[in-house]
Amino acid sequence: MTYTWHSTTRNIHAENLGQKFNNRLDLIKKHLTHFPQGTVHLDISLEKNTKKDWYTAKLHLRLPARILNATKEADNMMTAFDRAADALVREIKSHKSELRGDANWNRSERRAGADDKKVLWFQAVPEFVADQPVPEMLMEMLAQHRNAVLSAITEMIRRDEMAGRIPLRSINSDAILQTVIERSLTEYPRKPARKTYKGWFEILAKEELSRRYAAFKARPVRRDLVAAA
């Protein structure tokens, strides 16, 4: 996997910056193998404060569905850059953990206690083990289509609100998207072979919305509201 990068400097006159960055850039690259080719770009900004003889390094990493930033300072240019790179790697790891739904697995494990079998409300047979490797393609597609699926979910909710099927602002688009991510990570063996990943994500979103709508209809009617009517 390759990614592009560009650097800008201010009050700094240094030769062969690319060679100085190479080792650190290779370490960053190791954490980007799951993203589609050509979808990642890194902007590097280095600035020297001439009055204080102090350096600032800013890194902006553009991913398919997110922009990660890291800024660090030091009395040495490469020290500032190394610190910013370390911070960026932590941001990348956190973003990938969010895509995998690690926090949800941790909550599931705490709820399960000593029981090794983890059964979630959306889980179908066969059971899914939390440490089962997730296909790289699925991770890439989640990152690539995140914004498009979120827009589709928002549009579906808006359409149903206008039609009076659900109360206004009763369902959060981000919450539905999070459920889609969770389900795709656990149910990917059930993805229809002829369905695109984006189409499958939207199917999962529609199923979750239908479940939420059914829950609204099943809610008991408050007697005081009926009397007032």
Secondary structure, DSSP 8 states (H G I E B T S, - for coil): ---EEEEEEES---S-HHHHHHHHHHHHHGGGTTS-TT--EEEEEEEEETTTTEEEEEEEEE-SS-EEEEEEEESSHHHHHHHHHHHHHHHHHHHHHHHHTHHHHHHHHHHHTT------TT--SS---TTS---HHHHHHHHHHHHHHHHHHHHHHHHHHHTTSS-TT-S-HHHHHHHHHHHHHHHGGGS-TTS-HHHHHHHHHHHHHHHHHHHHHHS---HHHHHH-
